[in-house]
Amino acid sequence: MPRAFENLRAHKIEIPFLIMCKFTKSLEAEIANGVDIRVFSSRKLNPQRNKVSNCMSAERKKPASSDMVDNSFKELEIKAKKNEITFRDSFWYNFQGNLYRNTAEIKFALQNFTLKRGQKLLELGAGSGRLTMQFLKQGAEIIALDLSKKSLKNNKENSGCQCIQADLCHLPFKPNSFDNIAAMSVFQHVPTEENRNTGYFEVQRVLKADGQFLIDVYNYRVYDNLKKRKEGFLVITSPPIYFYRFSAEELRKSLSSYFEIKDFRAILLFHPLMKRYRIGKMKWLVRLTMAIESLVVRIPLSFQLSDFLVVVCQKARV
């Protein structure tokens, strides 16, 4: 059994739509027999995690005396995560993206994200393994984590890596378990600022000192500002799934509270065009757009127009 799972214990958490199961057999056996539904919480392993709520901005912080406001946040969390599981299980469990997105995301994300052979990598929101195979090529020992059971089963069949169904806000690992952690296109679907801060805190907790954290998220572009599309539910999916777009300034500020930022850039400049007109599979066009994007990826204008932000962080030594 991998060291990351040693002394692993399960704790019931208050997410009513998830099936609560007792941890009655070794996780290694569960993984060997396919992914099973398990919900783990690190709350008892990490009593400091409740302090994360203090990181919320004043305008978004929930009044302690208002049960109505508190319930609305909880209802949003439950609805968002339930829809996420339903949608991924019913449709995106075999999502592989298009050639342009995969090429650009991998190229720019891995440029400054160092993976060494034999290191342990936790991939959050791994899904069906769209990027898992790329990490495996670097020689990393991967543990894939996702909310979607079907996606993980597909991932396991394709990659053979170890998989676990869990919530990134309740990571079931002891502190300092992983050399690197990646969360690609994940945090934009985490509802509420409190949960996102909890997720950053959990990543920092299970990441080793000097370990790297790779994250990419939706960018809050000029176009989104004009359309007032900061957050909401994607109506093009069934059921609609929650999304949140990060401005470069707020993402940098949030991550700086937990990590040292090593690289910060805007990517996927042509993604809306490639996705809308389904031309992301044309190899010659992908090569052309990649050449253009390589020239403009670091200029200020790219942060106003590109579809994603990608950041490489590092956990500081205490």
URHUGI-V392416 format. One record per pair of residues at least 24 apart in sequence whose ideal C-beta (glycine too) atoms are under 10 Angstrom apart, sorted by the first residue. I is the first residue (numbers start at 1). J is the second residue. D is the distance in whole Angstrom. If there is no record, write none. Layout:
i: {I,I}
j: {J,J}
d: {D,D}
//
This chain:
i: {1,1,1,1,1,1,2,2,2,2,2,2,2,2,2,3,3,3,3,3,4,4,4,4,4,4,4,4,4,4,4,4,4,5,5,5,5,5,5,5,5,6,6,6,7,7,7,8,8,8,8,8,8,8,8,9,9,9,9,9,9,9,10,10,10,10,10,11,11,11,11,11,11,11,11,11,12,12,12,12,13,13,13,13,13,13,13,13,14,14,14,15,15,15,15,15,15,15,15,15,15,16,16,16,17,17,17,17,17,17,18,18,18,18,18,18,18,18,19,23,27,27,27,28,30,30,30,30,31,31,31,31,31,31,31,32,32,34,34,34,34,34,34,35,35,35,35,35,35,35,35,35,35,35,35,35,35,35,36,36,36,37,37,37,38,38,38,38,39,39,39,39,39,40,40,40,40,40,40,40,40,41,41,41,41,41,41,42,42,42,42,42,42,42,42,42,42,42,42,43,45,45,45,45,45,45,45,46,46,46,46,46,46,46,46,48,48,49,49,49,49,49,49,50,50,51,51,52,52,52,52,52,52,52,52,52,52,52,52,53,53,53,53,54,54,55,55,55,55,55,55,55,55,55,55,56,56,56,56,56,57,57,57,57,57,59,60,60,60,61,61,62,62,62,72,73,73,73,73,73,74,74,75,76,76,76,76,76,77,77,77,77,77,77,77,78,79,79,79,79,79,79,80,80,80,80,80,80,80,80,80,80,80,81,81,81,81,81,81,81,81,81,82,82,83,83,83,83,83,83,83,83,83,83,84,84,84,84,84,84,84,84,84,84,84,85,85,85,85,85,85,85,85,85,86,86,86,86,86,87,87,87,87,87,87,87,87,88,88,88,88,88,88,88,88,88,88,88,88,88,89,89,89,89,89,89,89,90,90,90,90,90,91,91,91,92,92,92,92,92,92,92,92,92,93,93,93,93,93,93,93,93,93,93,93,94,94,94,94,94,94,94,94,94,95,95,95,95,95,95,95,96,96,96,96,96,96,96,96,97,97,97,97,97,97,97,98,98,98,98,98,98,98,98,98,99,99,99,99,99,99,99,99,100,100,100,100,100,100,100,100,100,100,100,100,100,100,100,100,100,101,101,101,101,101,101,101,101,101,101,101,101,102,102,102,102,102,103,103,103,103,103,103,103,104,104,104,104,104,104,104,104,104,104,104,104,104,104,104,104,104,105,105,105,105,105,105,105,105,105,105,105,106,106,106,106,106,106,107,107,107,107,107,108,108,108,108,108,108,108,108,108,108,108,108,109,109,109,109,109,109,109,109,109,109,109,109,109,110,110,110,110,110,110,110,110,111,111,111,111,111,112,112,112,112,112,112,112,112,112,113,113,113,113,113,113,113,113,113,113,113,113,114,114,114,114,114,114,114,115,115,115,115,115,115,115,115,116,116,116,117,118,119,119,119,119,119,119,120,120,120,120,120,120,120,121,121,121,121,121,121,121,121,121,122,122,122,122,122,122,122,122,122,122,122,122,122,122,122,122,123,123,123,123,123,123,123,123,123,123,123,123,124,124,124,124,124,124,124,124,124,124,124,124,124,124,124,124,124,125,125,125,125,125,125,125,125,125,125,125,126,126,126,126,126,126,126,126,126,126,126,126,127,127,127,127,127,127,127,128,128,128,128,128,128,128,128,129,129,129,129,129,129,129,129,129,130,130,130,130,131,131,131,131,132,132,132,132,132,132,132,132,133,133,133,134,134,135,135,135,135,135,135,136,136,138,140,140,140,141,141,142,142,143,143,143,143,145,145,145,145,145,145,146,147,147,167,167,167,167,168,168,168,168,168,168,168,169,169,169,169,169,169,169,169,169,170,170,170,171,171,171,171,171,171,171,172,172,173,173,173,173,174,174,175,175,175,175,175,176,176,176,176,176,176,176,177,177,177,177,177,178,178,178,178,178,178,178,179,179,179,179,179,180,180,180,180,180,180,180,180,181,181,181,181,181,181,181,181,181,181,182,182,182,182,182,182,183,183,183,183,183,184,184,184,184,184,184,185,185,185,185,185,186,186,186,187,187,187,187,187,187,187,187,187,188,188,188,188,188,188,188,188,188,188,188,188,188,188,189,189,189,189,189,189,189,190,190,190,190,191,191,191,191,191,191,192,192,192,193,193,193,193,196,196,196,196,197,197,197,199,200,200,200,200,200,200,201,201,202,203,203,203,203,203,204,204,204,204,204,204,204,205,205,206,207,207,207,207,207,208,208,209,209,209,209,209,210,210,210,210,210,211,211,211,211,212,212,212,212,212,212,212,213,213,213,213,213,213,213,213,213,213,213,214,214,214,214,214,214,215,215,215,215,215,215,215,215,215,216,216,216,216,216,216,216,216,216,216,217,217,217,217,217,217,217,217,217,218,218,218,218,218,218,218,218,219,219,219,219,219,219,219,219,219,219,219,219,219,219,219,219,219,219,219,220,220,220,220,220,220,220,220,220,220,220,221,221,221,221,221,221,221,221,221,221,222,222,222,222,223,223,223,223,224,225,245,245,245,246,246,246,247,247,248,248,248,248,248,248,248,249,251,251,252,252,255,255,256,258,258,258,259,259,259,259,259,259,260,260,260,260,260,261,261,261,261,262,262,262,262,263,263,263,263,263,263,264,264,264,264,264,264,264,265,265,265,265,265,265,265,265,265,265,266,266,266,266,266,266,266,266,266,266,266,266,266,266,266,266,267,267,267,267,267,267,267,267,268,268,268,268,268,268,268,268,269,269,269,269,269,269,269,269,269,270,270,270,271,271,271,272,272,272,273,274,275}
j: {26,27,28,29,31,162,27,28,31,120,141,143,162,173,177,120,173,174,177,178,120,122,141,143,162,171,172,173,174,176,177,178,206,31,143,162,164,172,173,174,177,173,174,177,45,173,174,40,42,45,164,172,173,174,177,40,41,42,44,45,172,174,38,39,40,41,172,39,40,41,42,43,44,45,170,172,39,40,41,43,39,40,41,42,43,167,169,170,41,74,78,39,41,74,77,78,81,82,167,169,170,74,78,82,78,79,81,82,85,86,78,81,82,85,147,165,166,167,165,172,162,164,172,162,162,163,164,165,143,152,156,161,162,163,164,156,162,149,152,153,156,157,163,144,146,148,149,150,151,152,153,154,155,156,162,163,164,165,149,164,165,149,165,166,164,165,166,172,165,166,167,170,172,164,165,166,167,170,171,172,173,166,167,169,170,171,172,166,169,170,171,172,173,174,175,201,202,205,206,170,171,172,173,174,175,205,206,170,171,174,175,201,202,205,206,201,205,169,170,198,201,202,205,198,201,197,201,169,194,195,196,197,198,199,200,201,202,257,258,193,194,197,198,194,197,193,194,196,197,198,200,201,254,257,258,192,193,194,196,197,193,197,250,253,254,193,192,193,194,193,194,192,193,194,192,191,192,193,194,195,191,192,191,191,192,195,233,242,169,190,191,192,194,195,242,191,191,233,239,240,241,242,189,190,191,192,195,233,240,241,242,243,244,147,167,169,189,190,191,195,241,242,147,239,189,191,233,234,237,238,239,240,241,242,125,146,147,148,189,190,191,237,239,241,242,146,147,148,149,150,151,165,239,241,148,237,238,239,241,148,189,234,237,238,239,240,241,125,127,128,146,147,148,149,150,151,152,189,237,241,147,148,149,150,151,152,153,148,150,237,238,239,150,237,238,127,128,130,148,150,151,154,237,241,127,128,146,148,149,150,151,152,153,154,155,127,128,129,130,150,151,154,155,158,127,128,129,130,148,151,154,127,128,129,130,131,133,154,158,127,130,131,185,271,275,280,271,274,275,278,279,280,281,282,286,274,279,280,281,282,283,285,286,268,270,271,273,274,275,279,280,281,282,283,285,286,287,289,290,293,130,185,267,268,270,271,274,275,280,286,307,308,130,131,134,280,286,280,283,286,287,289,290,293,267,268,269,270,271,274,280,286,289,290,293,294,297,306,307,308,310,130,131,134,184,185,216,267,268,271,308,310,130,131,134,135,137,184,267,290,293,294,297,216,263,265,266,267,268,290,293,294,297,308,310,134,182,184,214,215,216,263,265,267,308,310,311,312,134,135,137,138,182,214,310,312,263,265,297,310,312,212,214,262,263,264,265,310,311,312,138,180,182,212,213,214,262,263,310,311,312,313,138,179,180,212,214,262,312,139,140,142,179,180,182,212,214,140,179,180,141,179,178,179,180,208,211,212,177,178,179,180,181,208,211,161,178,179,180,181,182,211,212,214,164,168,171,173,177,178,179,180,181,182,183,203,206,207,211,213,155,159,161,163,178,180,181,182,183,184,186,214,166,167,168,171,181,182,183,184,186,187,190,199,202,203,213,214,215,151,168,182,183,184,185,186,187,188,189,190,151,152,155,156,159,161,163,164,182,183,184,186,151,152,154,155,184,185,186,152,153,154,155,156,157,158,159,154,155,156,157,158,159,160,161,163,155,158,184,185,182,184,185,214,156,158,159,160,161,163,182,184,158,159,161,182,184,159,161,180,182,184,214,160,161,180,179,180,182,178,179,180,182,173,177,178,181,171,172,173,181,183,186,186,186,189,195,198,199,202,195,196,198,199,200,202,203,194,195,196,197,198,199,200,201,202,198,199,202,198,199,201,202,203,205,206,202,206,202,205,206,207,205,206,204,205,206,207,208,205,206,207,208,209,211,315,205,206,207,208,211,203,206,207,208,211,212,213,207,208,210,211,212,207,208,211,212,213,214,312,314,206,207,208,211,212,213,214,215,313,315,212,213,214,215,216,312,213,214,215,216,217,214,215,216,217,308,310,215,216,217,218,308,215,216,217,215,216,217,218,244,246,251,254,255,215,216,217,218,219,231,241,242,243,244,245,246,308,309,217,218,234,241,242,243,244,217,242,243,244,231,233,241,242,243,244,231,242,244,231,244,250,254,244,246,251,254,254,257,258,258,254,255,257,258,259,313,257,258,258,255,258,259,313,315,255,257,258,259,313,315,316,258,315,315,258,259,313,314,315,315,317,314,315,316,317,318,260,314,315,316,317,259,313,314,315,259,262,263,312,313,314,315,255,258,259,260,261,262,311,312,313,314,315,262,263,310,311,312,313,246,251,255,259,309,310,311,312,313,265,266,267,268,307,308,309,310,311,312,243,244,245,246,251,308,309,310,311,243,244,245,246,268,307,308,309,245,246,247,248,251,266,267,268,269,271,302,303,304,305,306,307,308,309,310,244,245,246,247,248,249,250,251,303,304,309,245,247,266,272,303,304,305,306,307,308,301,303,304,305,272,304,305,307,307,304,307,308,309,308,309,311,303,309,300,302,303,304,306,309,311,303,309,311,309,311,311,313,313,313,315,316,311,312,313,314,315,316,312,313,314,315,316,311,312,313,314,311,312,313,314,298,310,311,312,313,314,298,303,309,310,311,312,313,297,298,302,303,306,308,309,310,311,312,293,296,297,298,299,300,301,302,303,304,305,306,307,308,309,310,293,297,302,306,307,308,309,310,293,297,302,306,307,308,309,310,293,296,297,301,302,305,306,307,308,305,306,307,306,307,308,305,306,307,307,307,307}
d: {6,7,4,9,9,10,9,8,10,7,7,7,7,10,9,8,10,9,7,10,6,8,9,6,9,10,9,5,8,10,4,6,8,9,8,9,9,8,7,9,8,10,7,9,9,10,6,7,10,9,10,6,7,7,10,8,9,9,8,7,8,9,7,7,5,8,7,9,7,4,8,6,5,8,8,9,8,10,7,10,6,8,4,9,7,8,9,6,9,8,10,7,9,10,8,7,7,9,7,9,8,10,7,9,6,9,7,5,8,10,10,8,9,8,9,9,10,8,10,9,9,7,8,8,10,10,8,10,9,10,8,9,5,6,7,10,9,9,9,6,7,9,9,9,9,9,6,9,9,4,6,10,9,7,10,5,7,5,8,9,7,6,6,10,7,6,7,8,8,7,7,7,9,8,10,5,8,6,8,3,9,9,8,9,4,9,8,10,9,6,6,6,7,8,9,10,7,7,8,7,9,9,9,6,8,9,10,10,9,9,7,8,8,6,9,8,8,9,9,7,6,7,8,9,10,10,8,9,7,9,10,5,5,9,8,5,9,10,10,10,6,7,8,10,9,8,8,9,4,9,8,8,8,6,9,9,5,5,9,6,7,10,9,9,10,10,8,5,8,9,8,9,10,7,10,8,6,10,7,9,10,9,10,5,6,9,10,8,9,9,5,6,9,6,9,9,8,8,9,9,10,8,7,8,4,8,9,8,9,7,4,9,10,7,7,9,9,9,7,9,10,8,10,8,10,10,7,9,8,9,4,6,5,7,10,10,6,8,6,9,9,10,9,5,7,9,5,6,8,9,10,9,10,10,9,10,9,6,9,8,10,9,5,7,6,8,5,9,7,9,8,7,4,9,7,5,10,10,10,8,9,5,6,4,7,10,10,9,8,10,8,9,10,8,8,7,7,10,7,9,7,10,9,9,8,6,10,6,8,4,4,9,8,5,9,9,5,10,10,8,8,6,10,10,6,6,10,6,10,8,9,9,7,8,5,10,10,10,10,10,5,9,9,10,9,8,9,6,7,8,9,3,6,10,9,9,10,6,5,8,7,9,5,8,7,7,9,4,8,8,4,8,8,10,8,5,10,6,8,10,9,9,10,6,10,6,7,8,6,9,9,9,7,8,8,9,9,9,9,6,9,9,6,10,6,5,8,8,8,9,10,8,8,6,6,9,9,10,10,9,10,9,7,9,7,8,7,7,7,9,7,8,10,7,5,10,10,9,9,7,9,8,10,9,9,6,9,5,8,9,8,9,7,9,6,9,8,7,6,9,6,10,9,8,9,5,9,8,7,9,10,8,10,8,10,9,8,9,10,9,9,9,9,6,4,10,9,9,10,5,9,7,7,6,9,5,9,8,9,10,5,10,9,10,8,7,10,10,9,7,5,10,8,6,9,8,9,8,8,9,9,9,8,4,6,9,9,10,7,5,5,8,9,9,9,9,7,7,5,7,6,10,9,9,10,9,8,8,8,5,9,8,5,7,9,8,7,8,10,10,9,10,8,10,10,9,8,5,8,8,9,9,9,10,5,8,7,7,4,8,5,8,10,8,9,8,10,10,9,9,7,9,6,7,7,3,8,10,8,9,8,7,6,10,9,8,7,10,9,10,9,9,4,8,8,7,9,9,9,8,9,4,5,10,9,7,9,7,4,8,9,5,5,10,8,9,9,10,8,9,7,5,9,10,10,8,5,10,6,9,9,10,7,6,9,10,10,9,9,9,7,10,10,8,7,10,8,7,9,10,9,10,9,9,9,8,10,8,9,9,10,10,10,9,10,9,9,10,9,9,9,10,9,5,10,7,8,9,5,9,9,5,5,10,9,6,8,10,7,10,9,10,5,8,7,5,10,9,9,8,5,10,9,7,9,5,6,9,9,8,7,7,5,7,8,9,9,5,8,7,10,9,6,6,6,6,10,10,8,6,9,5,8,8,9,6,5,7,7,10,10,7,5,10,7,8,5,7,9,9,9,9,8,4,8,9,10,8,7,5,8,9,7,8,5,9,9,9,9,6,7,8,8,8,9,8,6,9,5,9,8,8,9,9,10,10,9,5,4,9,9,10,9,5,5,7,7,9,10,9,9,9,6,6,6,8,10,8,10,7,9,10,10,5,10,8,10,9,9,10,9,9,8,8,9,10,7,7,8,8,10,7,7,7,5,8,9,9,7,10,10,7,8,9,9,10,9,5,7,9,6,9,9,10,10,9,9,9,9,5,7,10,9,6,7,5,7,10,6,7,8,6,10,9,7,5,9,8,10,6,7,6,8,8,8,6,10,10,10,8,7,4,7,7,10,9,8,8,6,8,10,8,7,9,8,7,5,8,7,10,10,7,9,10,5,6,4,7,10,10,8,8,5,7,7,6,8,8,6,7,4,7,10,7,7,8,6,7,8,7,9,6,9,8,10,10,9,7,9,9,6,6,6,5,10,9,4,6,4,8,9,8,9,9,9,9,8,9,9,9,9,6,6,7,7,10,10,10,5,7,8,9,8,10,10,9,10,10,9,10,6,10,9,9,9,10,5,9,10,6,9,9,6,7,9,8,6,6,9,8,8,9,9,9,4,6,6,7,10,6,5,8,5,6,8,6,8,8,5,6,5,10,8,7,4,9,10,9,9,7,8,5,8,9,5,6,8,8,8,9,7,6,8,9,10,9,7,8,9,9,9,4,5,8,8,4,8,7,6,8,7,6,8,6,8,5,8,5,8,10,10,6,4,5,9,9,5,7,8,9,6,6,5,7,9,10,9,8,8,4,7,10,10,6,10,10,9}
//
